[in-house]
């Protein structure tokens, strides 16, 4: 039986670790903090651009209404 719990805090595996090297486990431990920090930075960036995202959504809605009311515009070649 392989001991690889995901998202569950459990005591050490009774049959040893899935990653046998202590250095590899430490590297993964610190890498997890780096990934969480990058996720936090991404979240902050998304929150800073909420108004721009809303503007882009509104622009797409207007464009969809235009194409819906003028479907022949799709036949015009792009030059």
C-alpha positions in Angstrom: 0.0 0.0 0.0 1.4 3.3 -1.0 1.1 6.1 1.5 0.3 9.3 -0.5 -2.5 11.2 1.2 -3.5 14.3 -0.7 -5.0 17.3 1.2 -5.1 15.3 4.4 -2.8 15.9 7.4 -1.8 12.5 8.7 1.0 11.2 10.8 4.2 9.8 9.1 3.6 6.7 7.0 4.1 3.5 8.8 6.0 1.9 5.9 8.2 4.9 5.2 7.9 7.9 3.0 6.8 7.9 -0.6 9.9 10.1 -1.2 12.8 8.5 0.4 15.3 11.3 0.3 15.2 13.8 3.1 16.7 16.5 0.8 13.9 15.9 -1.8 11.2 16.1 0.9 12.7 19.4 2.2 12.9 20.8 -1.3 9.3 19.9 -2.0 8.3 21.4 1.4 9.9 24.8 0.5 8.7 24.6 -3.1 5.1 24.3 -1.8 5.5 27.7 0.0 6.9 29.3 -3.3 3.8 27.9 -5.1 1.4 29.3 -2.5 3.2 32.7 -2.7 2.8 32.7 -6.5 -0.9 31.9 -6.1 -1.2 34.8 -3.7 0.5 37.2 -6.1 -1.8 36.0 -8.9 -4.9 36.6 -6.7 -3.7 40.1 -5.9 -3.1 40.8 -9.6 -6.6 39.6 -10.5 -8.2 41.7 -7.7 -6.3 44.7 -9.1 -7.7 44.2 -12.6 -11.3 43.6 -11.6 -12.5 46.8 -13.3 -10.6 46.0 -16.5 -12.1 42.5 -16.5 -15.6 43.9 -16.1 -14.9 46.3 -19.0 -13.7 43.5 -21.2 -16.9 41.5 -20.4 -19.1 44.5 -21.3 -17.2 45.0 -24.5 -17.8 41.3 -25.5 -21.4 41.6 -24.7 -21.8 44.7 -26.9 -19.9 43.0 -29.7 -22.1 39.9 -29.4 -25.3 42.0 -29.6 -23.8 43.8 -32.7 -23.0 40.5 -34.5 -26.4 39.1 -33.5 -28.2 42.1 -35.0 -25.9 42.2 -38.1 -24.9 38.6 -39.0 -23.9 39.6 -42.5 -20.8 41.3 -41.0 -19.3 37.8 -40.7 -19.2 37.6 -44.5 -17.1 40.7 -44.9 -13.4 39.8 -45.5 -10.9 41.1 -43.0 -8.5 43.4 -44.9 
